[in-house]
Amino acid sequence: MSLLMPWIISGSYYEVCNCEAICPCRRQGGRKGERSSYGTCDFALSWRVLKGQAGYVDLSYLSVVLAGSYCEDEPGAPWRVVLYVDERGTLEQQQALRYIFLGHAGGTTLRNFARAIGEVYAVRPAQIELHHASNQEHIAIEHYVTARTDRSVLSDETVTCGIPGHDRPGQEIIADVFHVDDGALHWSISGRCGFASSFAYSSND
């Protein structure tokens, strides 16, 4: 892993989960978030790396998605996840994305979210299609994951999410499609919330 250090990545971010909008987990107007709408959170988080480097490995223009679920009433609320890494990447690039987004390489990803991961069901190289244009966001991963924005949610207050970081205000959305079908992760819902923003992570954070 030392060959992948230091690392730095930045780009666009889009997520969908089963909470009602505006997701109660988010900060609104700087106020701390609360419990998820239903106590169990089913989610898909997506990152489009526009610029990135891990050691000598270039990570620019590669995509990553983390799908998972957690129950807030379970001790520690561990995330159980599948990580999808861009099949267009080389083995070195896919390995770097795996280390970074599962938190094994430390830095911002570990601090912001990866510390919560309790079980990794699988890491899959996959055909990932991400579109992060405002109000047109969607995620498509073969037959595993589909999510698509229906409309934005207006708010008089700044809305932030801890995964891209609370220093990155973004846009709350309503998704008209959110489907995941991969082993233990299985749901299909609509009319629930999502969030679009940018991200900038590094090993030095």
GIQUIUR-V132875 format. One record per residue. N is the residue number from 1. SS is DSSP state (h for helix, s for strand, l for the rest). PSI is psi in degrees with one decimal (999 if undefined). Layout:
# GIQUIUR-V132875
n: [N	N]
ss: [SS	SS]
psi: [PSI	PSI]
This chain:
# GIQUIUR-V132875
n: [1	2	3	4	5	6	7	8	9	10	11	12	13	14	15	16	17	18	19	20	21	22	23	24	25	26	27	28	29	30	31	32	33	34	35	36	37	38	39	40	41	42	43	44	45	46	47	48	49	50	51	52	53	54	55	56	57	58	59	60	61	62	63	64	65	66	67	68	69	70	71	72	73	74	75	76	77	78	79	80	81	82	83	84	85	86	87	88	89	90	91	92	93	94	95	96	97	98	99	100	101	102	103	104	105	106	107	108	109	110	111	112	113	114	115	116	117	118	119	120	121	122	123	124	125	126	127	128	129	130	131	132	133	134	135	136	137	138	139	140	141	142	143	144	145	146	147	148	149	150	151	152	153	154	155	156	157	158	159	160	161	162	163	164	165	166	167	168	169	170	171	172	173	174	175	176	177	178	179	180	181	182	183	184	185	186	187	188	189	190	191	192	193	194	195	196	197	198	199	200	201	202	203	204	205]
ss: [l	h	h	h	l	l	s	s	s	s	s	s	s	s	s	s	s	l	l	l	l	l	l	l	l	l	s	s	l	l	s	l	l	l	l	l	l	l	l	s	s	s	s	s	s	s	s	s	s	s	s	s	s	s	l	l	s	s	l	l	l	s	s	s	s	s	s	s	s	s	s	l	l	l	l	l	l	l	s	s	s	s	s	s	s	s	l	l	l	l	h	h	h	h	h	h	h	h	h	h	h	l	l	l	l	l	h	h	h	h	h	h	l	h	h	h	s	s	s	s	s	s	s	s	s	s	l	s	s	s	s	l	l	l	l	l	l	s	s	s	s	l	l	l	s	s	s	s	s	s	s	s	l	l	l	l	l	l	s	s	l	l	l	l	l	l	l	l	l	l	s	s	s	s	s	s	s	s	s	s	s	s	l	l	s	s	s	s	s	l	l	s	s	s	s	s	s	s	s	s	s	s	l	l	l]
psi: [-22.7	-26.2	-16.7	7.0	147.3	169.6	152.8	132.0	150.7	159.0	-144.7	154.1	141.2	134.1	158.3	141.7	180.0	8.8	163.7	145.0	145.1	135.6	124.6	-15.8	-19.7	162.8	133.5	122.5	27.3	-6.1	140.1	143.4	170.7	-166.9	152.0	163.2	-36.2	8.0	-27.7	128.8	123.1	128.4	160.6	124.3	134.5	141.3	130.7	107.6	114.3	-28.5	127.0	150.4	134.5	103.1	-124.0	2.5	121.2	128.5	9.0	141.0	28.6	157.2	150.8	140.9	137.7	114.4	141.6	-173.6	149.7	154.6	123.3	-19.5	-6.9	136.5	123.8	-12.0	55.6	139.6	138.4	121.5	161.2	131.9	128.4	125.1	148.7	120.2	-15.7	-16.4	154.6	170.7	-37.7	-42.1	-44.4	-39.5	-42.4	-44.0	-39.8	-50.2	-43.7	-50.5	-12.5	0.5	2.1	-18.9	10.7	-157.3	-154.1	-39.0	-41.0	-43.9	-43.8	-37.1	-33.2	-20.7	-23.3	-13.1	122.9	-33.1	133.4	109.9	-39.7	155.2	117.4	120.5	131.5	160.2	107.9	126.2	116.0	136.4	115.3	19.0	142.1	128.5	9.3	18.5	142.4	157.7	134.0	120.5	95.0	-129.0	5.3	-48.8	133.0	130.7	143.5	135.1	137.2	-49.2	161.6	161.2	122.7	143.1	140.5	-7.7	156.8	134.1	129.6	158.9	139.3	-19.1	-52.0	-24.0	141.3	-5.2	3.8	80.0	149.6	-164.8	121.5	144.0	165.5	130.3	133.4	-14.3	132.2	105.0	129.4	132.3	92.3	94.1	-121.9	-15.1	112.8	114.9	159.0	111.1	169.6	162.8	19.1	-175.3	166.6	-179.5	138.1	136.6	-163.0	170.3	156.0	111.2	154.2	162.8	-17.1	-0.4	999]
